[in-house]
C-alpha cells in the first residue's frame, strides 16, 4: 500500500511540473490588419480598436505599445488580463496633410509566452480635400493673409534683374489700407492695390536688381508694408537673394584686341556680309587710347562707297571713341564679295600716325522691285553640268574642265563675276553677255601640286538672272601621290 501511495505521489508531482512547463499567458487578436478604405483628408481622425483575448493560463500584461510615424495608439488595456479575459489596443490616424495611400504599424510587446511581440497594421487611402484660399494664403499677418512672407531669389546673376510677387488677401471685416515704407535701393516694391476690401486680393510686386546690391553671395533684406490692420499694423517681408559672383572685368587688351600704335581697336576691319546694291548699311567699331597723351583722329579721302565719322575726335588716355562706317552698295565696284574698301585714319599718334581699316562687302543685286512680267521676260542661266567629278587623279597633274552654259531666258544674260576657291582658277566666259539662246563656257584649271586625298573646289558665278543670281559650280575628286 505504501508503494502504491509513493507511486501516485510521484505521478502527480510529474504531471504538475509538466503543466507548469506548458502554462503561461498567451495573446490572440481578432485581426492584426485593418484597412479603412477611402477616408477624407478633412474628415477627422480615423479610429479602430484591435481586440484580443488571453488564451493562456496566467495573467497577460501589455508591457509596451509603440505606434509608427503618423499613427497614434490612443489607448490600450493597461491592467493585467486574466486567462480568458479580453483587452484592446486603440489606433488612430490623422489624414490631414497626408493625401494618398498609407500603411502604418503598431508594435505590441507583452508577456505572452508564444508571441511576446506582435505588429498591428492600419492602412487605407486618403482622398485630398478640396482646395480653397487657405491652401494659397498660408501665412497670417493679422487680417492680411499672404501666400508667403519670405520670397527667395535663387541664383541671381550678378547683373540680373528679376521680378517676383507675393499674393495678398484681406481676411478682415473692414477695408484694409496699404502703403509701402522705403525699400532698399536694389529692391523696387510696388502694391497693385492700396486698398483691399474684405475678401479682396492683391499683389506685392518685388523687382530685384542684383547689380545694385553691391555684393554677391547670400543677402537678406526686409520690405515693410504699413496698414490700418488693428491686429498687426506693420507687415514685414523677408527678401532673400543668392547672387552669383561677378566675373572679373575684361582688360583693355581683351576688349580691344587689335593695336595700331597707341590706339587699340575692337576690330580692325568691317564686313557687310549681305547687302543689296540698293541698300546703305552702317557698322561701328570702338577705339581705345592706350597711350599717355590725347590723340586727335581725322580721315583721309574715302572711296566712293564709304563714309565715316568718329566721336569724339580727340581721344584722351584710357578713353574710347566710336567710328561709324556707312557703306553705300549702289556705289560699290561690282557684285559679290568686294574687298577694295579702306578707311585711312589720320591721327596725332607718334607711333604709326596713319592707320588703315579695311572694309569689305558681299553685294547682291536687288530684284525685289521686278514686276511679274519683267520676271517672265528675264534672262535664265542654265548649265549643262554644275558638278565635275574628275575621279581619282595623280598629285601634280593639272585638272582642266569647261562648264558650258546657255541663256534660256527671254532677255540678255550678263555674267557679272566669276570667282574660284583657293587652288582653282576660272577664266571669264568667252561671252559675258548672252542673247536668248546663246551659249558660252567657263574654263577652269585646278593646280593639284602638293594636294592629296578628297578634293572639293568651288566656282561662284554671279549673274543678272533673278532666279539664279548666284550659281555654285563644284569640282571634286580624289588625289593620290605618284608612285
PyMOL commands that set and color helices and strands:
alter all, ss='L'
color gray80, all
select helices_A, chain A and resi 2-22+133-136+210-213+252-255+329-331+372-376
alter helices_A, ss='H'
color red, helices_A
select strands_A, chain A and resi 27-29+33-40+46-54+62-67+71-76+86-93+100-110+117-127+139-141+144-146+152-156+161-170+176-180+187-191+195-196+201-209+217-227+234-243+258-260+263-265+269-276+280-289+295-299+306-311+314-315+320-328+336-347+354-364+381-383+387-394+399-407+413-420+424-426+433-434+439-446+453-463+470-480
alter strands_A, ss='S'
color yellow, strands_A
deselect
rebuild
show_as cartoon
